[in-house]
Amino acid sequence: MNMLILYFSLPIFLFMIGVMVFVSYRKHLLSMLLSLEYMVLSLFLALCMYLFYFNNELYFSMVFLTFSVCEGALGLSILVSMVRTHGNDYFQSFSILQC
């Protein structure tokens, strides 16, 4: 039973590390996007472990991966447009009121 608790607490630990990195590196948009992708991968690991444990279908994991790829593509397009308009990915040089 203790091994099962340890087995299911690993994705939670990985997700919390991703949240700490997301909060601490908030100056650059690229580092924030990378930490978001890390959190998505830890959630995917938790989802796969949950579905394997209860012998459910894994089709939902493919839907989750599809949405995470769309999220990554949207984030990269925002990063490219921000670098083209402002020259860098710092949040200090970007103001939402200047649009």
Jmol script that loads the backbone (N, CA, C; Angstrom):
load data "model"
ATOM      1  N   MET A   1       0.822  -1.200   0.000  1.00  0.00           N
ATOM      2  CA  MET A   1       0.000   0.000   0.000  1.00  0.00           C
ATOM      3  C   MET A   1       0.864   1.262   0.000  1.00  0.00           C
ATOM      4  N   ASN A   2       1.983   1.232   0.730  1.00  0.00           N
ATOM      5  CA  ASN A   2       2.858   2.396   0.770  1.00  0.00           C
ATOM      6  C   ASN A   2       3.495   2.657  -0.587  1.00  0.00           C
ATOM      7  N   MET A   3       3.806   1.599  -1.295  1.00  0.00           N
ATOM      8  CA  MET A   3       4.393   1.761  -2.623  1.00  0.00           C
ATOM      9  C   MET A   3       3.388   2.374  -3.598  1.00  0.00           C
ATOM     10  N   LEU A   4       2.116   2.038  -3.439  1.00  0.00           N
ATOM     11  CA  LEU A   4       1.075   2.603  -4.292  1.00  0.00           C
ATOM     12  C   LEU A   4       0.910   4.098  -4.040  1.00  0.00           C
ATOM     13  N   ILE A   5       1.004   4.517  -2.796  1.00  0.00           N
ATOM     14  CA  ILE A   5       0.915   5.941  -2.470  1.00  0.00           C
ATOM     15  C   ILE A   5       2.111   6.684  -3.052  1.00  0.00           C
ATOM     16  N   LEU A   6       3.282   6.088  -2.940  1.00  0.00           N
ATOM     17  CA  LEU A   6       4.478   6.684  -3.522  1.00  0.00           C
ATOM     18  C   LEU A   6       4.373   6.746  -5.045  1.00  0.00           C
ATOM     19  N   TYR A   7       3.784   5.729  -5.634  1.00  0.00           N
ATOM     20  CA  TYR A   7       3.621   5.644  -7.074  1.00  0.00           C
ATOM     21  C   TYR A   7       2.707   6.759  -7.603  1.00  0.00           C
ATOM     22  N   PHE A   8       1.632   7.048  -6.871  1.00  0.00           N
ATOM     23  CA  PHE A   8       0.697   8.074  -7.323  1.00  0.00           C
ATOM     24  C   PHE A   8       1.078   9.471  -6.859  1.00  0.00           C
ATOM     25  N   SER A   9       2.010   9.602  -5.926  1.00  0.00           N
ATOM     26  CA  SER A   9       2.414  10.934  -5.488  1.00  0.00           C
ATOM     27  C   SER A   9       3.529  11.518  -6.356  1.00  0.00           C
ATOM     28  N   LEU A  10       4.165  10.723  -7.190  1.00  0.00           N
ATOM     29  CA  LEU A  10       5.226  11.225  -8.065  1.00  0.00           C
ATOM     30  C   LEU A  10       4.725  12.292  -9.041  1.00  0.00           C
ATOM     31  N   PRO A  11       3.606  12.092  -9.758  1.00  0.00           N
ATOM     32  CA  PRO A  11       3.151  13.170 -10.662  1.00  0.00           C
ATOM     33  C   PRO A  11       2.759  14.445  -9.922  1.00  0.00           C
ATOM     34  N   ILE A  12       2.250  14.317  -8.706  1.00  0.00           N
ATOM     35  CA  ILE A  12       1.898  15.506  -7.928  1.00  0.00           C
ATOM     36  C   ILE A  12       3.157  16.281  -7.558  1.00  0.00           C
ATOM     37  N   PHE A  13       4.197  15.546  -7.170  1.00  0.00           N
ATOM     38  CA  PHE A  13       5.476  16.179  -6.855  1.00  0.00           C
ATOM     39  C   PHE A  13       6.063  16.865  -8.083  1.00  0.00           C
ATOM     40  N   LEU A  14       6.016  16.212  -9.228  1.00  0.00           N
ATOM     41  CA  LEU A  14       6.527  16.808 -10.462  1.00  0.00           C
ATOM     42  C   LEU A  14       5.731  18.049 -10.858  1.00  0.00           C
ATOM     43  N   PHE A  15       4.414  18.007 -10.649  1.00  0.00           N
ATOM     44  CA  PHE A  15       3.569  19.160 -10.965  1.00  0.00           C
ATOM     45  C   PHE A  15       3.903  20.338 -10.058  1.00  0.00           C
ATOM     46  N   MET A  16       4.149  20.077  -8.778  1.00  0.00           N
ATOM     47  CA  MET A  16       4.487  21.160  -7.847  1.00  0.00           C
ATOM     48  C   MET A  16       5.844  21.782  -8.184  1.00  0.00           C
ATOM     49  N   ILE A  17       6.789  20.973  -8.647  1.00  0.00           N
ATOM     50  CA  ILE A  17       8.066  21.525  -9.094  1.00  0.00           C
ATOM     51  C   ILE A  17       7.843  22.428 -10.306  1.00  0.00           C
ATOM     52  N   GLY A  18       6.969  22.019 -11.220  1.00  0.00           N
ATOM     53  CA  GLY A  18       6.642  22.849 -12.378  1.00  0.00           C
ATOM     54  C   GLY A  18       5.991  24.157 -11.989  1.00  0.00           C
ATOM     55  N   VAL A  19       5.129  24.126 -10.982  1.00  0.00           N
ATOM     56  CA  VAL A  19       4.484  25.361 -10.513  1.00  0.00           C
ATOM     57  C   VAL A  19       5.516  26.297  -9.889  1.00  0.00           C
ATOM     58  N   MET A  20       6.447  25.737  -9.121  1.00  0.00           N
ATOM     59  CA  MET A  20       7.482  26.582  -8.513  1.00  0.00           C
ATOM     60  C   MET A  20       8.371  27.216  -9.573  1.00  0.00           C
ATOM     61  N   VAL A  21       8.712  26.483 -10.611  1.00  0.00           N
ATOM     62  CA  VAL A  21       9.518  27.047 -11.703  1.00  0.00           C
ATOM     63  C   VAL A  21       8.717  28.097 -12.455  1.00  0.00           C
ATOM     64  N   PHE A  22       7.436  27.859 -12.659  1.00  0.00           N
ATOM     65  CA  PHE A  22       6.578  28.816 -13.359  1.00  0.00           C
ATOM     66  C   PHE A  22       6.499  30.136 -12.598  1.00  0.00           C
ATOM     67  N   VAL A  23       6.399  30.059 -11.297  1.00  0.00           N
ATOM     68  CA  VAL A  23       6.290  31.272 -10.489  1.00  0.00           C
ATOM     69  C   VAL A  23       7.635  31.989 -10.374  1.00  0.00           C
ATOM     70  N   SER A  24       8.718  31.240 -10.288  1.00  0.00           N
ATOM     71  CA  SER A  24      10.013  31.880 -10.060  1.00  0.00           C
ATOM     72  C   SER A  24      10.622  32.470 -11.334  1.00  0.00           C
ATOM     73  N   TYR A  25      10.361  31.913 -12.500  1.00  0.00           N
ATOM     74  CA  TYR A  25      10.916  32.425 -13.752  1.00  0.00           C
ATOM     75  C   TYR A  25       9.835  33.117 -14.572  1.00  0.00           C
ATOM     76  N   ARG A  26       9.315  34.199 -14.046  1.00  0.00           N
ATOM     77  CA  ARG A  26       8.232  34.873 -14.743  1.00  0.00           C
ATOM     78  C   ARG A  26       8.684  36.086 -15.556  1.00  0.00           C
ATOM     79  N   LYS A  27      10.002  36.261 -15.722  1.00  0.00           N
ATOM     80  CA  LYS A  27      10.481  37.381 -16.530  1.00  0.00           C
ATOM     81  C   LYS A  27      10.407  37.086 -18.016  1.00  0.00           C
ATOM     82  N   HIS A  28      10.747  35.872 -18.397  1.00  0.00           N
ATOM     83  CA  HIS A  28      10.787  35.501 -19.810  1.00  0.00           C
ATOM     84  C   HIS A  28       9.583  34.653 -20.171  1.00  0.00           C
ATOM     85  N   LEU A  29       9.021  34.930 -21.317  1.00  0.00           N
ATOM     86  CA  LEU A  29       7.876  34.165 -21.790  1.00  0.00           C
ATOM     87  C   LEU A  29       8.282  32.744 -22.166  1.00  0.00           C
ATOM     88  N   LEU A  30       9.466  32.555 -22.713  1.00  0.00           N
ATOM     89  CA  LEU A  30       9.908  31.225 -23.118  1.00  0.00           C
ATOM     90  C   LEU A  30      10.068  30.296 -21.919  1.00  0.00           C
ATOM     91  N   SER A  31      10.628  30.770 -20.823  1.00  0.00           N
ATOM     92  CA  SER A  31      10.773  29.926 -19.637  1.00  0.00           C
ATOM     93  C   SER A  31       9.412  29.596 -19.028  1.00  0.00           C
ATOM     94  N   MET A  32       8.474  30.515 -19.123  1.00  0.00           N
ATOM     95  CA  MET A  32       7.131  30.228 -18.619  1.00  0.00           C
ATOM     96  C   MET A  32       6.447  29.172 -19.488  1.00  0.00           C
ATOM     97  N   LEU A  33       6.632  29.253 -20.795  1.00  0.00           N
ATOM     98  CA  LEU A  33       6.041  28.256 -21.683  1.00  0.00           C
ATOM     99  C   LEU A  33       6.651  26.876 -21.461  1.00  0.00           C
ATOM    100  N   LEU A  34       7.961  26.824 -21.231  1.00  0.00           N
ATOM    101  CA  LEU A  34       8.607  25.543 -20.967  1.00  0.00           C
ATOM    102  C   LEU A  34       8.129  24.925 -19.657  1.00  0.00           C
ATOM    103  N   SER A  35       7.929  25.741 -18.638  1.00  0.00           N
ATOM    104  CA  SER A  35       7.428  25.192 -17.380  1.00  0.00           C
ATOM    105  C   SER A  35       5.966  24.754 -17.508  1.00  0.00           C
ATOM    106  N   LEU A  36       5.196  25.451 -18.332  1.00  0.00           N
ATOM    107  CA  LEU A  36       3.819  24.999 -18.575  1.00  0.00           C
ATOM    108  C   LEU A  36       3.799  23.653 -19.287  1.00  0.00           C
ATOM    109  N   GLU A  37       4.694  23.458 -20.237  1.00  0.00           N
ATOM    110  CA  GLU A  37       4.770  22.166 -20.917  1.00  0.00           C
ATOM    111  C   GLU A  37       5.221  21.061 -19.967  1.00  0.00           C
ATOM    112  N   TYR A  38       6.114  21.390 -19.036  1.00  0.00           N
ATOM    113  CA  TYR A  38       6.531  20.424 -18.029  1.00  0.00           C
ATOM    114  C   TYR A  38       5.352  20.022 -17.142  1.00  0.00           C
ATOM    115  N   MET A  39       4.520  21.003 -16.780  1.00  0.00           N
ATOM    116  CA  MET A  39       3.346  20.689 -15.963  1.00  0.00           C
ATOM    117  C   MET A  39       2.350  19.829 -16.738  1.00  0.00           C
ATOM    118  N   VAL A  40       2.206  20.096 -18.025  1.00  0.00           N
ATOM    119  CA  VAL A  40       1.308  19.283 -18.852  1.00  0.00           C
ATOM    120  C   VAL A  40       1.815  17.851 -18.948  1.00  0.00           C
ATOM    121  N   LEU A  41       3.127  17.682 -19.071  1.00  0.00           N
ATOM    122  CA  LEU A  41       3.685  16.331 -19.119  1.00  0.00           C
ATOM    123  C   LEU A  41       3.501  15.589 -17.799  1.00  0.00           C
ATOM    124  N   SER A  42       3.610  16.293 -16.679  1.00  0.00           N
ATOM    125  CA  SER A  42       3.365  15.633 -15.395  1.00  0.00           C
ATOM    126  C   SER A  42       1.889  15.265 -15.238  1.00  0.00           C
ATOM    127  N   LEU A  43       0.997  16.104 -15.746  1.00  0.00           N
ATOM    128  CA  LEU A  43      -0.430  15.751 -15.731  1.00  0.00           C
ATOM    129  C   LEU A  43      -0.719  14.572 -16.645  1.00  0.00           C
ATOM    130  N   PHE A  44      -0.011  14.506 -17.772  1.00  0.00           N
ATOM    131  CA  PHE A  44      -0.182  13.368 -18.666  1.00  0.00           C
ATOM    132  C   PHE A  44       0.303  12.078 -18.013  1.00  0.00           C
ATOM    133  N   LEU A  45       1.408  12.154 -17.283  1.00  0.00           N
ATOM    134  CA  LEU A  45       1.894  10.994 -16.548  1.00  0.00           C
ATOM    135  C   LEU A  45       0.882  10.540 -15.507  1.00  0.00           C
ATOM    136  N   ALA A  46       0.284  11.491 -14.795  1.00  0.00           N
ATOM    137  CA  ALA A  46      -0.739  11.148 -13.799  1.00  0.00           C
ATOM    138  C   ALA A  46      -1.962  10.525 -14.462  1.00  0.00           C
ATOM    139  N   LEU A  47      -2.362  11.063 -15.601  1.00  0.00           N
ATOM    140  CA  LEU A  47      -3.517  10.521 -16.310  1.00  0.00           C
ATOM    141  C   LEU A  47      -3.256   9.104 -16.795  1.00  0.00           C
ATOM    142  N   CYS A  48      -2.088   8.875 -17.365  1.00  0.00           N
ATOM    143  CA  CYS A  48      -1.761   7.519 -17.834  1.00  0.00           C
ATOM    144  C   CYS A  48      -1.677   6.530 -16.685  1.00  0.00           C
ATOM    145  N   MET A  49      -1.082   6.948 -15.570  1.00  0.00           N
ATOM    146  CA  MET A  49      -1.005   6.056 -14.413  1.00  0.00           C
ATOM    147  C   MET A  49      -2.396   5.731 -13.881  1.00  0.00           C
ATOM    148  N   TYR A  50      -3.261   6.726 -13.845  1.00  0.00           N
ATOM    149  CA  TYR A  50      -4.636   6.513 -13.379  1.00  0.00           C
ATOM    150  C   TYR A  50      -5.388   5.570 -14.317  1.00  0.00           C
ATOM    151  N   LEU A  51      -5.255   5.776 -15.614  1.00  0.00           N
ATOM    152  CA  LEU A  51      -5.967   4.929 -16.570  1.00  0.00           C
ATOM    153  C   LEU A  51      -5.422   3.509 -16.600  1.00  0.00           C
ATOM    154  N   PHE A  52      -4.107   3.347 -16.430  1.00  0.00           N
ATOM    155  CA  PHE A  52      -3.529   2.001 -16.361  1.00  0.00           C
ATOM    156  C   PHE A  52      -3.967   1.267 -15.104  1.00  0.00           C
ATOM    157  N   TYR A  53      -4.074   1.996 -14.000  1.00  0.00           N
ATOM    158  CA  TYR A  53      -4.418   1.368 -12.724  1.00  0.00           C
ATOM    159  C   TYR A  53      -5.848   0.839 -12.734  1.00  0.00           C
ATOM    160  N   PHE A  54      -6.744   1.580 -13.335  1.00  0.00           N
ATOM    161  CA  PHE A  54      -8.151   1.170 -13.344  1.00  0.00           C
ATOM    162  C   PHE A  54      -8.562   0.456 -14.628  1.00  0.00           C
ATOM    163  N   ASN A  55      -7.609   0.110 -15.476  1.00  0.00           N
ATOM    164  CA  ASN A  55      -7.838  -0.625 -16.721  1.00  0.00           C
ATOM    165  C   ASN A  55      -8.879   0.032 -17.620  1.00  0.00           C
ATOM    166  N   ASN A  56      -8.785   1.327 -17.754  1.00  0.00           N
ATOM    167  CA  ASN A  56      -9.694   2.061 -18.635  1.00  0.00           C
ATOM    168  C   ASN A  56      -9.065   2.224 -20.007  1.00  0.00           C
ATOM    169  N   GLU A  57      -9.843   2.735 -20.924  1.00  0.00           N
ATOM    170  CA  GLU A  57      -9.350   2.988 -22.271  1.00  0.00           C
ATOM    171  C   GLU A  57      -8.391   4.164 -22.258  1.00  0.00           C
ATOM    172  N   LEU A  58      -7.430   4.152 -23.148  1.00  0.00           N
ATOM    173  CA  LEU A  58      -6.421   5.208 -23.207  1.00  0.00           C
ATOM    174  C   LEU A  58      -6.699   6.225 -24.310  1.00  0.00           C
ATOM    175  N   TYR A  59      -7.903   6.234 -24.854  1.00  0.00           N
ATOM    176  CA  TYR A  59      -8.232   7.197 -25.890  1.00  0.00           C
ATOM    177  C   TYR A  59      -8.287   8.617 -25.346  1.00  0.00           C
ATOM    178  N   PHE A  60      -8.659   8.759 -24.093  1.00  0.00           N
ATOM    179  CA  PHE A  60      -8.713  10.093 -23.504  1.00  0.00           C
ATOM    180  C   PHE A  60      -7.320  10.700 -23.398  1.00  0.00           C
ATOM    181  N   SER A  61      -6.306   9.864 -23.232  1.00  0.00           N
ATOM    182  CA  SER A  61      -4.946  10.395 -23.184  1.00  0.00           C
ATOM    183  C   SER A  61      -4.534  10.990 -24.526  1.00  0.00           C
ATOM    184  N   MET A  62      -5.015  10.419 -25.618  1.00  0.00           N
ATOM    185  CA  MET A  62      -4.722  10.994 -26.930  1.00  0.00           C
ATOM    186  C   MET A  62      -5.413  12.345 -27.113  1.00  0.00           C
ATOM    187  N   VAL A  63      -6.625  12.484 -26.593  1.00  0.00           N
ATOM    188  CA  VAL A  63      -7.319  13.775 -26.637  1.00  0.00           C
ATOM    189  C   VAL A  63      -6.555  14.802 -25.810  1.00  0.00           C
ATOM    190  N   PHE A  64      -6.067  14.379 -24.636  1.00  0.00           N
ATOM    191  CA  PHE A  64      -5.289  15.272 -23.782  1.00  0.00           C
ATOM    192  C   PHE A  64      -4.006  15.714 -24.480  1.00  0.00           C
ATOM    193  N   LEU A  65      -3.329  14.790 -25.145  1.00  0.00           N
ATOM    194  CA  LEU A  65      -2.116  15.151 -25.875  1.00  0.00           C
ATOM    195  C   LEU A  65      -2.410  16.098 -27.030  1.00  0.00           C
ATOM    196  N   THR A  66      -3.538  15.915 -27.683  1.00  0.00           N
ATOM    197  CA  THR A  66      -3.925  16.814 -28.773  1.00  0.00           C
ATOM    198  C   THR A  66      -4.121  18.239 -28.263  1.00  0.00           C
ATOM    199  N   PHE A  67      -4.812  18.386 -27.146  1.00  0.00           N
ATOM    200  CA  PHE A  67      -5.022  19.718 -26.581  1.00  0.00           C
ATOM    201  C   PHE A  67      -3.723  20.324 -26.065  1.00  0.00           C
ATOM    202  N   SER A  68      -2.830  19.505 -25.540  1.00  0.00           N
ATOM    203  CA  SER A  68      -1.560  20.049 -25.055  1.00  0.00           C
ATOM    204  C   SER A  68      -0.672  20.500 -26.208  1.00  0.00           C
ATOM    205  N   VAL A  69      -0.729  19.805 -27.342  1.00  0.00           N
ATOM    206  CA  VAL A  69       0.024  20.243 -28.521  1.00  0.00           C
ATOM    207  C   VAL A  69      -0.554  21.545 -29.055  1.00  0.00           C
ATOM    208  N   CYS A  70      -1.867  21.678 -29.047  1.00  0.00           N
ATOM    209  CA  CYS A  70      -2.489  22.939 -29.478  1.00  0.00           C
ATOM    210  C   CYS A  70      -2.094  24.085 -28.556  1.00  0.00           C
ATOM    211  N   GLU A  71      -2.019  23.805 -27.267  1.00  0.00           N
ATOM    212  CA  GLU A  71      -1.602  24.830 -26.296  1.00  0.00           C
ATOM    213  C   GLU A  71      -0.159  25.240 -26.542  1.00  0.00           C
ATOM    214  N   GLY A  72       0.694  24.290 -26.835  1.00  0.00           N
ATOM    215  CA  GLY A  72       2.091  24.603 -27.114  1.00  0.00           C
ATOM    216  C   GLY A  72       2.262  25.408 -28.390  1.00  0.00           C
ATOM    217  N   ALA A  73       1.504  25.063 -29.415  1.00  0.00           N
ATOM    218  CA  ALA A  73       1.584  25.811 -30.680  1.00  0.00           C
ATOM    219  C   ALA A  73       1.071  27.240 -30.510  1.00  0.00           C
ATOM    220  N   LEU A  74       0.023  27.407 -29.727  1.00  0.00           N
ATOM    221  CA  LEU A  74      -0.502  28.751 -29.475  1.00  0.00           C
ATOM    222  C   LEU A  74       0.499  29.587 -28.686  1.00  0.00           C
ATOM    223  N   GLY A  75       1.144  28.973 -27.709  1.00  0.00           N
ATOM    224  CA  GLY A  75       2.155  29.690 -26.933  1.00  0.00           C
ATOM    225  C   GLY A  75       3.348  30.091 -27.772  1.00  0.00           C
ATOM    226  N   LEU A  76       3.794  29.194 -28.657  1.00  0.00           N
ATOM    227  CA  LEU A  76       4.913  29.550 -29.538  1.00  0.00           C
ATOM    228  C   LEU A  76       4.543  30.642 -30.520  1.00  0.00           C
ATOM    229  N   SER A  77       3.311  30.652 -31.005  1.00  0.00           N
ATOM    230  CA  SER A  77       2.904  31.719 -31.925  1.00  0.00           C
ATOM    231  C   SER A  77       2.839  33.063 -31.204  1.00  0.00           C
ATOM    232  N   ILE A  78       2.411  33.058 -29.945  1.00  0.00           N
ATOM    233  CA  ILE A  78       2.422  34.299 -29.163  1.00  0.00           C
ATOM    234  C   ILE A  78       3.847  34.758 -28.916  1.00  0.00           C
ATOM    235  N   LEU A  79       4.742  33.811 -28.653  1.00  0.00           N
ATOM    236  CA  LEU A  79       6.152  34.158 -28.436  1.00  0.00           C
ATOM    237  C   LEU A  79       6.765  34.755 -29.689  1.00  0.00           C
ATOM    238  N   VAL A  80       6.504  34.167 -30.847  1.00  0.00           N
ATOM    239  CA  VAL A  80       7.063  34.686 -32.101  1.00  0.00           C
ATOM    240  C   VAL A  80       6.521  36.071 -32.400  1.00  0.00           C
ATOM    241  N   SER A  81       5.226  36.288 -32.215  1.00  0.00           N
ATOM    242  CA  SER A  81       4.663  37.613 -32.483  1.00  0.00           C
ATOM    243  C   SER A  81       5.183  38.652 -31.498  1.00  0.00           C
ATOM    244  N   MET A  82       5.438  38.254 -30.259  1.00  0.00           N
ATOM    245  CA  MET A  82       5.972  39.193 -29.272  1.00  0.00           C
ATOM    246  C   MET A  82       7.421  39.561 -29.596  1.00  0.00           C
ATOM    247  N   VAL A  83       8.208  38.591 -30.031  1.00  0.00           N
ATOM    248  CA  VAL A  83       9.602  38.871 -30.388  1.00  0.00           C
ATOM    249  C   VAL A  83       9.666  39.735 -31.643  1.00  0.00           C
ATOM    250  N   ARG A  84       8.765  39.518 -32.575  1.00  0.00           N
ATOM    251  CA  ARG A  84       8.762  40.343 -33.803  1.00  0.00           C
ATOM    252  C   ARG A  84       8.357  41.776 -33.523  1.00  0.00           C
ATOM    253  N   THR A  85       7.431  41.985 -32.613  1.00  0.00           N
ATOM    254  CA  THR A  85       6.970  43.347 -32.363  1.00  0.00           C
ATOM    255  C   THR A  85       7.829  44.085 -31.350  1.00  0.00           C
ATOM    256  N   HIS A  86       8.339  43.394 -30.333  1.00  0.00           N
ATOM    257  CA  HIS A  86       9.072  44.073 -29.259  1.00  0.00           C
ATOM    258  C   HIS A  86      10.564  43.779 -29.248  1.00  0.00           C
ATOM    259  N   GLY A  87      11.027  42.768 -29.959  1.00  0.00           N
ATOM    260  CA  GLY A  87      12.438  42.481 -30.050  1.00  0.00           C
ATOM    261  C   GLY A  87      12.977  41.535 -28.997  1.00  0.00           C
ATOM    262  N   ASN A  88      12.214  41.227 -27.956  1.00  0.00           N
ATOM    263  CA  ASN A  88      12.656  40.286 -26.923  1.00  0.00           C
ATOM    264  C   ASN A  88      11.422  39.644 -26.283  1.00  0.00           C
ATOM    265  N   ASP A  89      11.667  38.767 -25.317  1.00  0.00           N
ATOM    266  CA  ASP A  89      10.532  38.110 -24.659  1.00  0.00           C
ATOM    267  C   ASP A  89      10.408  38.504 -23.194  1.00  0.00           C
ATOM    268  N   TYR A  90      10.929  39.676 -22.846  1.00  0.00           N
ATOM    269  CA  TYR A  90      10.768  40.178 -21.480  1.00  0.00           C
ATOM    270  C   TYR A  90       9.353  40.696 -21.272  1.00  0.00           C
ATOM    271  N   PHE A  91       8.827  40.441 -20.090  1.00  0.00           N
ATOM    272  CA  PHE A  91       7.492  40.965 -19.799  1.00  0.00           C
ATOM    273  C   PHE A  91       7.538  42.435 -19.390  1.00  0.00           C
ATOM    274  N   GLN A  92       8.716  42.954 -19.019  1.00  0.00           N
ATOM    275  CA  GLN A  92       8.791  44.367 -18.619  1.00  0.00           C
ATOM    276  C   GLN A  92       8.604  45.291 -19.820  1.00  0.00           C
ATOM    277  N   SER A  93       9.040  44.847 -21.000  1.00  0.00           N
ATOM    278  CA  SER A  93       8.906  45.692 -22.187  1.00  0.00           C
ATOM    279  C   SER A  93       7.549  45.525 -22.870  1.00  0.00           C
ATOM    280  N   PHE A  94       6.733  44.628 -22.376  1.00  0.00           N
ATOM    281  CA  PHE A  94       5.454  44.368 -23.005  1.00  0.00           C
ATOM    282  C   PHE A  94       4.341  44.898 -22.132  1.00  0.00           C
ATOM    283  N   SER A  95       3.497  45.722 -22.681  1.00  0.00           N
ATOM    284  CA  SER A  95       2.355  46.257 -21.958  1.00  0.00           C
ATOM    285  C   SER A  95       1.097  45.954 -22.759  1.00  0.00           C
ATOM    286  N   ILE A  96       0.087  45.481 -22.088  1.00  0.00           N
ATOM    287  CA  ILE A  96      -1.173  45.119 -22.759  1.00  0.00           C
ATOM    288  C   ILE A  96      -1.935  46.372 -23.198  1.00  0.00           C
ATOM    289  N   LEU A  97      -1.614  47.520 -22.606  1.00  0.00           N
ATOM    290  CA  LEU A  97      -2.314  48.751 -22.969  1.00  0.00           C
ATOM    291  C   LEU A  97      -1.783  49.372 -24.244  1.00  0.00           C
ATOM    292  N   GLN A  98      -0.628  48.937 -24.730  1.00  0.00           N
ATOM    293  CA  GLN A  98      -0.040  49.501 -25.951  1.00  0.00           C
ATOM    294  C   GLN A  98      -0.581  48.858 -27.215  1.00  0.00           C
ATOM    295  N   CYS A  99      -1.411  47.863 -27.121  1.00  0.00           N
ATOM    296  CA  CYS A  99      -1.947  47.196 -28.307  1.00  0.00           C
ATOM    297  C   CYS A  99      -2.840  48.146 -29.020  1.00  0.00           C
TER     298      CYS A  99
END
end "model"
wireframe off; spacefill off
backbone 0.3
color backbone group
